[in-house]
Amino acid sequence: MARKISTEDGRAALAGVSSGDPGRTDLATAVRYLLQLLAEKAPGHTVEVRVPPFGAVQIIEGPRHTRGTPPNVVETDPMTWISLALGQQQWQEAAAQGRILASGVRADISDLLPLRP
């Protein structure tokens, strides 16, 4: 199991990202921290949220998949994930721009966003 990112470390990474030119460490920590918050908000194994190359979590209660690609997948880039999670961008806008790849009937997680770190 991945180590839990402390609130202090997560907020410091988010501050580093908001500076405009984030280092890879800040970007990775910010993405993983926000994924951690999402998993805490909506625990489960029905939807997989992927933010390559930094992390992925399974969320939302319901049917669990055990092998292969899960039926409900959300994938986006790190900066889009951060802007969605912080409420700086809306799900529908990012999806319309092709910045979110979502497949499956339960893959729209817009009702879980923004997160409140």
N, CA, C and O atoms as a printed pandas DataFrame, in Angstrom:
     atom_number atom_name residue_name chain_id  residue_number  x_coord  y_coord  z_coord
0              1         N          MET        A               1    0.839   -1.182    0.000
1              2        CA          MET        A               1    0.000    0.000    0.000
2              3         C          MET        A               1    0.882    1.242    0.000
3              4         O          MET        A               1    1.902    1.288    0.688
4              5         N          ALA        A               2    0.487    2.237   -0.767
5              6        CA          ALA        A               2    1.254    3.478   -0.856
6              7         C          ALA        A               2    1.210    4.222    0.474
7              8         O          ALA        A               2    0.242    4.134    1.230
8              9         N          ARG        A               3    2.269    4.946    0.730
9             10        CA          ARG        A               3    2.320    5.720    1.965
10            11         C          ARG        A               3    1.344    6.883    1.860
11            12         O          ARG        A               3    1.180    7.486    0.799
12            13         N          LYS        A               4    0.707    7.181    2.973
13            14        CA          LYS        A               4   -0.261    8.266    3.005
14            15         C          LYS        A               4    0.478    9.603    3.018
15            16         O          LYS        A               4    1.451    9.784    3.750
16            17         N          ILE        A               5    0.002   10.522    2.204
17            18        CA          ILE        A               5    0.595   11.853    2.131
18            19         C          ILE        A               5   -0.073   12.716    3.188
19            20         O          ILE        A               5   -1.300   12.802    3.244
20            21         N          SER        A               6    0.722   13.344    4.013
21            22        CA          SER        A               6    0.173   14.195    5.076
22            23         C          SER        A               6   -0.465   15.437    4.469
23            24         O          SER        A               6   -0.128   15.855    3.362
24            25         N          THR        A               7   -1.392   16.014    5.220
25            26        CA          THR        A               7   -2.044   17.242    4.778
26            27         C          THR        A               7   -1.005   18.331    4.548
27            28         O          THR        A               7   -1.086   19.081    3.575
28            29         N          GLU        A               8   -0.040   18.414    5.439
29            30        CA          GLU        A               8    1.012   19.432    5.315
30            31         C          GLU        A               8    1.810   19.253    4.022
31            32         O          GLU        A               8    2.044   20.220    3.296
32            33         N          ASP        A               9    2.227   18.018    3.734
33            34        CA          ASP        A               9    2.987   17.754    2.518
34            35         C          ASP        A               9    2.131   17.980    1.268
35            36         O          ASP        A               9    2.616   18.509    0.267
36            37         N          GLY        A              10    0.866   17.581    1.331
37            38        CA          GLY        A              10   -0.037   17.771    0.199
38            39         C          GLY        A              10   -0.267   19.240   -0.110
39            40         O          GLY        A              10   -0.228   19.649   -1.270
40            41         N          ARG        A              11   -0.504   20.026    0.918
41            42        CA          ARG        A              11   -0.722   21.461    0.716
42            43         C          ARG        A              11    0.542   22.161    0.233
43            44         O          ARG        A              11    0.469   23.083   -0.579
44            45         N          ALA        A              12    1.697   21.730    0.726
45            46        CA          ALA        A              12    2.962   22.307    0.261
46            47         C          ALA        A              12    3.174   22.007   -1.227
47            48         O          ALA        A              12    3.620   22.872   -1.980
48            49         N          ALA        A              13    2.855   20.792   -1.639
49            50        CA          ALA        A              13    2.982   20.429   -3.053
50            51         C          ALA        A              13    2.012   21.230   -3.908
51            52         O          ALA        A              13    2.373   21.682   -4.994
52            53         N          LEU        A              14    0.784   21.409   -3.433
53            54        CA          LEU        A              14   -0.193   22.211   -4.170
54            55         C          LEU        A              14    0.274   23.658   -4.291
55            56         O          LEU        A              14    0.072   24.288   -5.329
56            57         N          ALA        A              15    0.888   24.184   -3.254
57            58        CA          ALA        A              15    1.435   25.540   -3.313
58            59         C          ALA        A              15    2.561   25.602   -4.347
59            60         O          ALA        A              15    2.673   26.579   -5.087
60            61         N          GLY        A              16    3.381   24.577   -4.396
61            62        CA          GLY        A              16    4.443   24.525   -5.393
62            63         C          GLY        A              16    3.903   24.485   -6.804
63            64         O          GLY        A              16    4.459   25.113   -7.706
64            65         N          VAL        A              17    2.814   23.747   -7.003
65            66        CA          VAL        A              17    2.193   23.661   -8.322
66            67         C          VAL        A              17    1.582   25.007   -8.705
67            68         O          VAL        A              17    1.673   25.424   -9.859
68            69         N          SER        A              18    0.966   25.679   -7.751
69            70        CA          SER        A              18    0.303   26.952   -8.060
70            71         C          SER        A              18    1.301   28.075   -8.328
71            72         O          SER        A              18    0.919   29.147   -8.798
72            73         N          SER        A              19    2.581   27.835   -8.030
73            74        CA          SER        A              19    3.608   28.847   -8.299
74            75         C          SER        A              19    3.807   29.069   -9.791
75            76         O          SER        A              19    4.399   30.070  -10.194
76            77         N          GLY        A              20    3.317   28.145  -10.614
77            78        CA          GLY        A              20    3.374   28.331  -12.055
78            79         C          GLY        A              20    4.389   27.466  -12.774
79            80         O          GLY        A              20    4.196   27.164  -13.952
80            81         N          ASP        A              21    5.453   27.059  -12.120
81            82        CA          ASP        A              21    6.470   26.222  -12.741
82            83         C          ASP        A              21    6.834   25.099  -11.769
83            84         O          ASP        A              21    7.921   25.098  -11.192
84            85         N          PRO        A              22    5.912   24.136  -11.591
85            86        CA          PRO        A              22    6.140   23.114  -10.569
86            87         C          PRO        A              22    7.251   22.142  -10.955
87            88         O          PRO        A              22    7.427   21.796  -12.123
88            89         N          GLY        A              23    7.986   21.717   -9.943
89            90        CA          GLY        A              23    8.953   20.658  -10.145
90            91         C          GLY        A              23    8.220   19.325  -10.209
91            92         O          GLY        A              23    7.063   19.222   -9.802
92            93         N          ARG        A              24    8.895   18.318  -10.717
93            94        CA          ARG        A              24    8.277   16.993  -10.855
94            95         C          ARG        A              24    7.822   16.433   -9.506
95            96         O          ARG        A              24    6.770   15.800   -9.423
96            97         N          THR        A              25    8.601   16.660   -8.456
97            98        CA          THR        A              25    8.245   16.137   -7.139
98            99         C          THR        A              25    6.962   16.782   -6.624
99           100         O          THR        A              25    6.076   16.088   -6.126
100          101         N          ASP        A              26    6.857   18.105   -6.741
101          102        CA          ASP        A              26    5.638   18.786   -6.314
102          103         C          ASP        A              26    4.439   18.326   -7.128
103          104         O          ASP        A              26    3.361   18.099   -6.579
104          105         N          LEU        A              27    4.624   18.189   -8.434
105          106        CA          LEU        A              27    3.529   17.765   -9.302
106          107         C          LEU        A              27    3.065   16.357   -8.931
107          108         O          LEU        A              27    1.865   16.107   -8.818
108          109         N          ALA        A              28    4.005   15.450   -8.743
109          110        CA          ALA        A              28    3.665   14.068   -8.381
110          111         C          ALA        A              28    2.968   14.015   -7.031
111          112         O          ALA        A              28    1.963   13.320   -6.880
112          113         N          THR        A              29    3.490   14.742   -6.051
113          114        CA          THR        A              29    2.891   14.724   -4.714
114          115         C          THR        A              29    1.500   15.344   -4.727
115          116         O          THR        A              29    0.591   14.832   -4.073
116          117         N          ALA        A              30    1.321   16.439   -5.461
117          118        CA          ALA        A              30    0.010   17.083   -5.543
118          119         C          ALA        A              30   -1.026   16.152   -6.177
119          120         O          ALA        A              30   -2.150   16.044   -5.688
120          121         N          VAL        A              31   -0.646   15.485   -7.259
121          122        CA          VAL        A              31   -1.560   14.548   -7.930
122          123         C          VAL        A              31   -1.931   13.418   -6.979
123          124         O          VAL        A              31   -3.110   13.097   -6.828
124          125         N          ARG        A              32   -0.953   12.822   -6.347
125          126        CA          ARG        A              32   -1.210   11.688   -5.452
126          127         C          ARG        A              32   -2.014   12.108   -4.227
127          128         O          ARG        A              32   -2.866   11.355   -3.755
128          129         N          TYR        A              33   -1.753   13.289   -3.718
129          130        CA          TYR        A              33   -2.514   13.800   -2.572
130          131         C          TYR        A              33   -3.986   13.977   -2.937
131          132         O          TYR        A              33   -4.870   13.587   -2.175
132          133         N          LEU        A              34   -4.245   14.564   -4.100
133          134        CA          LEU        A              34   -5.637   14.765   -4.518
134          135         C          LEU        A              34   -6.324   13.437   -4.842
135          136         O          LEU        A              34   -7.518   13.288   -4.581
136          137         N          LEU        A              35   -5.602   12.484   -5.398
137          138        CA          LEU        A              35   -6.174   11.144   -5.606
138          139         C          LEU        A              35   -6.498   10.487   -4.268
139          140         O          LEU        A              35   -7.524    9.823   -4.125
140          141         N          GLN        A              36   -5.625   10.676   -3.304
141          142        CA          GLN        A              36   -5.850   10.145   -1.955
142          143         C          GLN        A              36   -7.128   10.741   -1.354
143          144         O          GLN        A              36   -7.935   10.019   -0.768
144          145         N          LEU        A              37   -7.310   12.049   -1.499
145          146        CA          LEU        A              37   -8.525   12.695   -0.984
146          147         C          LEU        A              37   -9.769   12.160   -1.679
147          148         O          LEU        A              37  -10.802   11.949   -1.043
148          149         N          LEU        A              38   -9.667   11.940   -2.999
149          150        CA          LEU        A              38  -10.799   11.391   -3.746
150          151         C          LEU        A              38  -11.151    9.994   -3.245
151          152         O          LEU        A              38  -12.326    9.677   -3.065
152          153         N          ALA        A              39  -10.140    9.160   -3.019
153          154        CA          ALA        A              39  -10.380    7.796   -2.530
154          155         C          ALA        A              39  -10.994    7.803   -1.130
155          156         O          ALA        A              39  -11.799    6.935   -0.795
156          157         N          GLU        A              40  -10.614    8.775   -0.328
157          158        CA          GLU        A              40  -11.208    8.897    1.012
158          159         C          GLU        A              40  -12.659    9.369    0.926
159          160         O          GLU        A              40  -13.501    8.955    1.723
160          161         N          LYS        A              41  -12.941   10.228   -0.036
161          162        CA          LYS        A              41  -14.293   10.775   -0.201
162          163         C          LYS        A              41  -15.261    9.742   -0.770
163          164         O          LYS        A              41  -16.432    9.712   -0.391
164          165         N          ALA        A              42  -14.777    8.896   -1.676
165          166        CA          ALA        A              42  -15.643    7.927   -2.352
166          167         C          ALA        A              42  -14.966    6.560   -2.416
167          168         O          ALA        A              42  -14.583    6.115   -3.497
168          169         N          PRO        A              43  -14.815    5.889   -1.275
169          170        CA          PRO        A              43  -14.121    4.596   -1.286
170          171         C          PRO        A              43  -14.887    3.548   -2.098
171          172         O          PRO        A              43  -16.114    3.583   -2.187
172          173         N          GLY        A              44  -14.152    2.641   -2.670
173          174        CA          GLY        A              44  -14.759    1.561   -3.436
174          175         C          GLY        A              44  -13.823    1.078   -4.529
175          176         O          GLY        A              44  -12.643    1.427   -4.559
176          177         N          HIS        A              45  -14.375    0.263   -5.432
177          178        CA          HIS        A              45  -13.554   -0.366   -6.474
178          179         C          HIS        A              45  -14.253   -0.401   -7.828
179          180         O          HIS        A              45  -13.923   -1.246   -8.661
180          181         N          THR        A              46  -15.204    0.489   -8.069
181          182        CA          THR        A              46  -15.978    0.431   -9.301
182          183         C          THR        A              46  -15.393    1.279  -10.421
183          184         O          THR        A              46  -15.500    0.908  -11.590
184          185         N          VAL        A              47  -14.781    2.400  -10.092
185          186        CA          VAL        A              47  -14.222    3.313  -11.087
186          187         C          VAL        A              47  -12.734    3.481  -10.805
187          188         O          VAL        A              47  -12.329    3.689   -9.661
188          189         N          GLU        A              48  -11.935    3.389  -11.843
189          190        CA          GLU        A              48  -10.502    3.627  -11.685
190          191         C          GLU        A              48  -10.176    4.994  -12.265
191          192         O          GLU        A              48  -10.486    5.278  -13.422
192          193         N          VAL        A              49   -9.549    5.834  -11.456
193          194        CA          VAL        A              49   -9.125    7.160  -11.883
194          195         C          VAL        A              49   -7.615    7.118  -12.054
195          196         O          VAL        A              49   -6.878    6.837  -11.109
196          197         N          ARG        A              50   -7.161    7.403  -13.280
197          198        CA          ARG        A              50   -5.743    7.319  -13.614
198          199         C          ARG        A              50   -5.198    8.693  -13.986
199          200         O          ARG        A              50   -5.801    9.428  -14.768
200          201         N          VAL        A              51   -4.059    9.019  -13.417
201          202        CA          VAL        A              51   -3.364   10.251  -13.758
202          203         C          VAL        A              51   -1.905    9.880  -14.031
203          204         O          VAL        A              51   -1.041   10.045  -13.170
204          205         N          PRO        A              52   -1.641    9.375  -15.250
205          206        CA          PRO        A              52   -0.287    8.949  -15.559
206          207         C          PRO        A              52    0.656   10.156  -15.651
207          208         O          PRO        A              52    0.230   11.225  -16.089
208          209         N          PRO        A              53    1.875   10.017  -15.263
209          210        CA          PRO        A              53    2.528    8.799  -14.789
210          211         C          PRO        A              53    2.541    8.676  -13.266
211          212         O          PRO        A              53    3.286    7.863  -12.717
212          213         N          PHE        A              54    1.720    9.480  -12.580
213          214        CA          PHE        A              54    1.879    9.605  -11.131
214          215         C          PHE        A              54    1.001    8.729  -10.257
215          216         O          PHE        A              54    1.399    8.421   -9.133
216          217         N          GLY        A              55   -0.156    8.318  -10.707
217          218        CA          GLY        A              55   -0.971    7.513   -9.811
218          219         C          GLY        A              55   -2.318    7.114  -10.375
219          220         O          GLY        A              55   -2.750    7.577  -11.431
220          221         N          ALA        A              56   -2.957    6.244   -9.631
221          222        CA          ALA        A              56   -4.298    5.775   -9.956
222          223         C          ALA        A              56   -4.954    5.296   -8.670
223          224         O          ALA        A              56   -4.282    4.778   -7.778
224          225         N          VAL        A              57   -6.263    5.470   -8.579
225          226        CA          VAL        A              57   -7.026    4.963   -7.440
226          227         C          VAL        A              57   -8.318    4.361   -7.947
227          228         O          VAL        A              57   -8.803    4.698   -9.027
228          229         N          GLN        A              58   -8.861    3.473   -7.152
229          230        CA          GLN        A              58  -10.189    2.935   -7.419
230          231         C          GLN        A              58  -11.143    3.554   -6.411
231          232         O          GLN        A              58  -10.836    3.659   -5.224
232          233         N          ILE        A              59  -12.296    3.958   -6.903
233          234        CA          ILE        A              59  -13.267    4.658   -6.072
234          235         C          ILE        A              59  -14.676    4.149   -6.341
235          236         O          ILE        A              59  -14.893    3.370   -7.269
236          237         N          ILE        A              60  -15.608    4.576   -5.551
237          238        CA          ILE        A              60  -17.054    4.364   -5.654
238          239         C          ILE        A              60  -17.440    2.909   -5.391
239          240         O          ILE        A              60  -16.965    1.985   -6.051
240          241         N          GLU        A              61  -18.302    2.746   -4.422
241          242        CA          GLU        A              61  -18.790    1.407   -4.080
242          243         C          GLU        A              61  -19.598    0.832   -5.219
243          244         O          GLU        A              61  -20.239    1.556   -5.980
244          245         N          GLY        A              62  -19.556   -0.476   -5.323
245          246        CA          GLY        A              62  -20.313   -1.173   -6.353
246          247         C          GLY        A              62  -19.561   -2.399   -6.802
247          248         O          GLY        A              62  -18.691   -2.896   -6.086
248          249         N          PRO        A              63  -19.887   -2.892   -7.984
249          250        CA          PRO        A              63  -19.231   -4.108   -8.475
250          251         C          PRO        A              63  -17.725   -3.923   -8.568
251          252         O          PRO        A              63  -17.238   -2.885   -9.017
252          253         N          ARG        A              64  -17.008   -4.933   -8.142
253          254        CA          ARG        A              64  -15.548   -4.891   -8.138
254          255         C          ARG        A              64  -15.028   -5.675   -9.334
255          256         O          ARG        A              64  -15.521   -6.760   -9.641
256          257         N          HIS        A              65  -14.025   -5.113  -10.007
257          258        CA          HIS        A              65  -13.381   -5.868  -11.077
258          259         C          HIS        A              65  -12.111   -6.487  -10.515
259          260         O          HIS        A              65  -11.497   -5.945   -9.596
260          261         N          THR        A              66  -11.725   -7.623  -11.072
261          262        CA          THR        A              66  -10.559   -8.314  -10.531
262          263         C          THR        A              66   -9.442   -8.529  -11.547
263          264         O          THR        A              66   -8.297   -8.762  -11.157
264          265         N          ARG        A              67   -9.746   -8.457  -12.823
265          266        CA          ARG        A              67   -8.700   -8.671  -13.829
266          267         C          ARG        A              67   -8.892   -7.746  -15.007
267          268         O          ARG        A              67  -10.012   -7.375  -15.360
268          269         N          GLY        A              68   -7.769   -7.382  -15.608
269          270        CA          GLY        A              68   -7.818   -6.592  -16.829
270          271         C          GLY        A              68   -8.247   -5.152  -16.587
271          272         O          GLY        A              68   -8.234   -4.662  -15.458
272          273         N          THR        A              69   -8.618   -4.502  -17.651
273          274        CA          THR        A              69   -9.046   -3.110  -17.573
274          275         C          THR        A              69  -10.427   -3.044  -16.950
275          276         O          THR        A              69  -11.330   -3.763  -17.377
276          277         N          PRO        A              70  -10.609   -2.197  -15.949
277          278        CA          PRO        A              70  -11.921   -2.079  -15.328
278          279         C          PRO        A              70  -12.933   -1.483  -16.309
279          280         O          PRO        A              70  -12.547   -0.774  -17.238
280          281         N          PRO        A              71  -14.214   -1.763  -16.111
281          282        CA          PRO        A              71  -15.234   -1.265  -17.040
282          283         C          PRO        A              71  -15.457    0.244  -16.945
283          284         O          PRO        A              71  -15.984    0.842  -17.883
284          285         N          ASN        A              72  -15.073    0.863  -15.846
285          286        CA          ASN        A              72  -15.272    2.299  -15.670
286          287         C          ASN        A              72  -13.919    2.941  -15.379
287          288         O          ASN        A              72  -13.331    2.721  -14.320
288          289         N          VAL        A              73  -13.433    3.733  -16.325
289          290        CA          VAL        A              73  -12.106    4.320  -16.216
290          291         C          VAL        A              73  -12.169    5.804  -16.542
291          292         O          VAL        A              73  -12.839    6.228  -17.484
292          293         N          VAL        A              74  -11.450    6.583  -15.736
293          294        CA          VAL        A              74  -11.248    8.003  -16.005
294          295         C          VAL        A              74   -9.738    8.203  -16.095
295          296         O          VAL        A              74   -8.992    7.760  -15.221
296          297         N          GLU        A              75   -9.294    8.871  -17.154
297          298        CA          GLU        A              75   -7.866    9.148  -17.284
298          299         C          GLU        A              75   -7.681   10.581  -17.742
299          300         O          GLU        A              75   -8.388   11.061  -18.628
300          301         N          THR        A              76   -6.729   11.253  -17.130
301          302        CA          THR        A              76   -6.417   12.623  -17.498
302          303         C          THR        A              76   -4.968   12.924  -17.166
303          304         O          THR        A              76   -4.303   12.144  -16.485
304          305         N          ASP        A              77   -4.486   14.051  -17.646
305          306        CA          ASP        A              77   -3.111   14.456  -17.377
306          307         C          ASP        A              77   -3.021   15.137  -16.003
307          308         O          ASP        A              77   -4.041   15.541  -15.446
308          309         N          PRO        A              78   -1.821   15.263  -15.465
309          310        CA          PRO        A              78   -1.664   15.815  -14.115
310          311         C          PRO        A              78   -2.249   17.221  -13.921
311          312         O          PRO        A              78   -2.952   17.454  -12.938
312          313         N          MET        A              79   -1.982   18.144  -14.815
313          314        CA          MET        A              79   -2.474   19.511  -14.615
314          315         C          MET        A              79   -3.997   19.591  -14.736
315          316         O          MET        A              79   -4.633   20.357  -14.013
316          317         N          THR        A              80   -4.578   18.816  -15.633
317          318        CA          THR        A              80   -6.045   18.787  -15.731
318          319         C          THR        A              80   -6.636   18.214  -14.457
319          320         O          THR        A              80   -7.618   18.745  -13.939
320          321         N          TRP        A              81   -6.049   17.132  -13.942
321          322        CA          TRP        A              81   -6.549   16.535  -12.700
322          323         C          TRP        A              81   -6.520   17.552  -11.564
323          324         O          TRP        A              81   -7.495   17.695  -10.825
324          325         N          ILE        A              82   -5.410   18.248  -11.430
325          326        CA          ILE        A              82   -5.294   19.224  -10.351
326          327         C          ILE        A              82   -6.337   20.324  -10.509
327          328         O          ILE        A              82   -6.979   20.711   -9.533
328          329         N          SER        A              83   -6.512   20.830  -11.721
329          330        CA          SER        A              83   -7.491   21.908  -11.928
330          331         C          SER        A              83   -8.922   21.423  -11.695
331          332         O          SER        A              83   -9.747   22.181  -11.186
332          333         N          LEU        A              84   -9.230   20.183  -12.054
333          334        CA          LEU        A              84  -10.557   19.621  -11.777
334          335         C          LEU        A              84  -10.765   19.443  -10.279
335          336         O          LEU        A              84  -11.807   19.811   -9.736
336          337         N          ALA        A              85   -9.764   18.875   -9.622
337          338        CA          ALA        A              85   -9.880   18.576   -8.199
338          339         C          ALA        A              85  -10.003   19.847   -7.358
339          340         O          ALA        A              85  -10.643   19.838   -6.307
340          341         N          LEU        A              86   -9.399   20.926   -7.815
341          342        CA          LEU        A              86   -9.454   22.181   -7.072
342          343         C          LEU        A              86  -10.603   23.090   -7.498
343          344         O          LEU        A              86  -10.795   24.162   -6.923
344          345         N          GLY        A              87  -11.361   22.667   -8.498
345          346        CA          GLY        A              87  -12.493   23.462   -8.956
346          347         C          GLY        A              87  -12.106   24.610   -9.868
347          348         O          GLY        A              87  -12.896   25.531  -10.074
348          349         N          GLN        A              88  -10.906   24.567  -10.414
349          350        CA          GLN        A              88  -10.451   25.616  -11.318
350          351         C          GLN        A              88  -10.942   25.367  -12.743
351          352         O          GLN        A              88  -10.907   26.263  -13.587
352          353         N          GLN        A              89  -11.393   24.160  -12.998
353          354        CA          GLN        A              89  -11.951   23.798  -14.295
354          355         C          GLN        A              89  -13.126   22.859  -14.058
355          356         O          GLN        A              89  -13.101   22.050  -13.131
356          357         N          GLN        A              90  -14.137   22.964  -14.882
357          358        CA          GLN        A              90  -15.319   22.115  -14.768
358          359         C          GLN        A              90  -15.147   20.845  -15.607
359          360         O          GLN        A              90  -14.502   20.860  -16.656
360          361         N          TRP        A              91  -15.729   19.764  -15.129
361          362        CA          TRP        A              91  -15.653   18.457  -15.788
362          363         C          TRP        A              91  -16.105   18.545  -17.246
363          364         O          TRP        A              91  -15.405   18.081  -18.146
364          365         N          GLN        A              92  -17.268   19.139  -17.475
365          366        CA          GLN        A              92  -17.825   19.199  -18.825
366          367         C          GLN        A              92  -16.903   19.963  -19.775
367          368         O          GLN        A              92  -16.742   19.576  -20.933
368          369         N          GLU        A              93  -16.307   21.031  -19.294
369          370        CA          GLU        A              93  -15.387   21.825  -20.103
370          371         C          GLU        A              93  -14.152   21.001  -20.477
371          372         O          GLU        A              93  -13.754   20.978  -21.642
372          373         N          ALA        A              94  -13.552   20.332  -19.506
373          374        CA          ALA        A              94  -12.361   19.519  -19.766
374          375         C          ALA        A              94  -12.692   18.348  -20.693
375          376         O          ALA        A              94  -11.896   18.004  -21.567
376          377         N          ALA        A              95  -13.848   17.745  -20.507
377          378        CA          ALA        A              95  -14.255   16.634  -21.373
378          379         C          ALA        A              95  -14.462   17.121  -22.808
379          380         O          ALA        A              95  -14.048   16.456  -23.758
380          381         N          ALA        A              96  -15.092   18.265  -22.960
381          382        CA          ALA        A              96  -15.331   18.823  -24.294
382          383         C          ALA        A              96  -14.021   19.149  -25.006
383          384         O          ALA        A              96  -13.946   19.082  -26.233
384          385         N          GLN        A              97  -12.995   19.501  -24.245
385          386        CA          GLN        A              97  -11.683   19.815  -24.801
386          387         C          GLN        A              97  -10.843   18.560  -25.040
387          388         O          GLN        A              97   -9.722   18.649  -25.543
388          389         N          GLY        A              98  -11.378   17.399  -24.685
389          390        CA          GLY        A              98  -10.654   16.148  -24.872
390          391         C          GLY        A              98   -9.562   15.920  -23.837
391          392         O          GLY        A              98   -8.641   15.137  -24.069
392          393         N          ARG        A              99   -9.655   16.592  -22.705
393          394        CA          ARG        A              99   -8.626   16.473  -21.669
394          395         C          ARG        A              99   -8.957   15.368  -20.663
395          396         O          ARG        A              99   -8.142   15.057  -19.794
396          397         N          ILE        A             100  -10.141   14.780  -20.777
397          398        CA          ILE        A             100  -10.557   13.655  -19.937
398          399         C          ILE        A             100  -10.975   12.517  -20.856
399          400         O          ILE        A             100  -11.753   12.712  -21.790
400          401         N          LEU        A             101  -10.457   11.345  -20.587
401          402        CA          LEU        A             101  -10.936   10.142  -21.260
402          403         C          LEU        A             101  -11.732    9.372  -20.218
403          404         O          LEU        A             101  -11.174    8.906  -19.225
404          405         N          ALA        A             102  -13.024    9.239  -20.439
405          406        CA          ALA        A             102  -13.888    8.552  -19.478
406          407         C          ALA        A             102  -14.691    7.488  -20.222
407          408         O          ALA        A             102  -15.344    7.770  -21.227
408          409         N          SER        A             103  -14.627    6.259  -19.706
409          410        CA          SER        A             103  -15.394    5.180  -20.319
410          411         C          SER        A             103  -16.140    4.421  -19.235
411          412         O          SER        A             103  -15.641    4.240  -18.124
412          413         N          GLY        A             104  -17.313    3.992  -19.569
413          414        CA          GLY        A             104  -18.140    3.251  -18.627
414          415         C          GLY        A             104  -19.282    4.102  -18.115
415          416         O          GLY        A             104  -19.192    5.329  -18.081
416          417         N          VAL        A             105  -20.353    3.444  -17.718
417          418        CA          VAL        A             105  -21.562    4.151  -17.298
418          419         C          VAL        A             105  -21.401    4.896  -15.982
419          420         O          VAL        A             105  -22.192    5.789  -15.677
420          421         N          ARG        A             106  -20.383    4.540  -15.194
421          422        CA          ARG        A             106  -20.186    5.198  -13.901
422          423         C          ARG        A             106  -18.951    6.098  -13.896
423          424         O          ARG        A             106  -18.495    6.512  -12.830
424          425         N          ALA        A             107  -18.411    6.402  -15.063
425          426        CA          ALA        A             107  -17.145    7.127  -15.145
426          427         C          ALA        A             107  -17.278    8.640  -14.991
427          428         O          ALA        A             107  -16.260    9.323  -14.875
428          429         N          ASP        A             108  -18.466    9.177  -14.986
429          430        CA          ASP        A             108  -18.619   10.616  -14.760
430          431         C          ASP        A             108  -18.549   10.858  -13.257
431          432         O          ASP        A             108  -19.494   10.558  -12.527
432          433         N          ILE        A             109  -17.424   11.402  -12.799
433          434        CA          ILE        A             109  -17.237   11.634  -11.368
434          435         C          ILE        A             109  -17.364   13.117  -11.023
435          436         O          ILE        A             109  -16.891   13.559   -9.976
436          437         N          SER        A             110  -17.995   13.870  -11.894
437          438        CA          SER        A             110  -18.096   15.319  -11.693
438          439         C          SER        A             110  -18.802   15.679  -10.387
439          440         O          SER        A             110  -18.538   16.737   -9.817
440          441         N          ASP        A             111  -19.693   14.817   -9.910
441          442        CA          ASP        A             111  -20.392   15.116   -8.662
442          443         C          ASP        A             111  -19.480   14.992   -7.435
443          444         O          ASP        A             111  -19.856   15.419   -6.343
444          445         N          LEU        A             112  -18.288   14.414   -7.604
445          446        CA          LEU        A             112  -17.329   14.288   -6.506
446          447         C          LEU        A             112  -16.323   15.435   -6.472
447          448         O          LEU        A             112  -15.524   15.553   -5.543
448          449         N          LEU        A             113  -16.378   16.269   -7.493
449          450        CA          LEU        A             113  -15.421   17.364   -7.617
450          451         C          LEU        A             113  -16.107   18.708   -7.463
451          452         O          LEU        A             113  -17.282   18.820   -7.813
452          453         N          PRO        A             114  -15.447   19.716   -6.965
453          454        CA          PRO        A             114  -14.066   19.732   -6.548
454          455         C          PRO        A             114  -13.879   19.104   -5.167
455          456         O          PRO        A             114  -14.829   18.922   -4.405
456          457         N          LEU        A             115  -12.638   18.786   -4.879
457          458        CA          LEU        A             115  -12.249   18.292   -3.562
458          459         C          LEU        A             115  -11.894   19.498   -2.707
459          460         O          LEU        A             115  -11.612   20.572   -3.238
460          461         N          ARG        A             116  -11.904   19.337   -1.422
461          462        CA          ARG        A             116  -11.563   20.443   -0.528
462          463         C          ARG        A             116  -10.342   20.069    0.298
463          464         O          ARG        A             116  -10.468   19.610    1.433
464          465         N          PRO        A             117   -9.135   20.271   -0.287
465          466        CA          PRO        A             117   -7.923   19.888    0.464
466          467         C          PRO        A             117   -7.669   20.804    1.644
467          468         O          PRO        A             117   -6.694   20.617    2.372
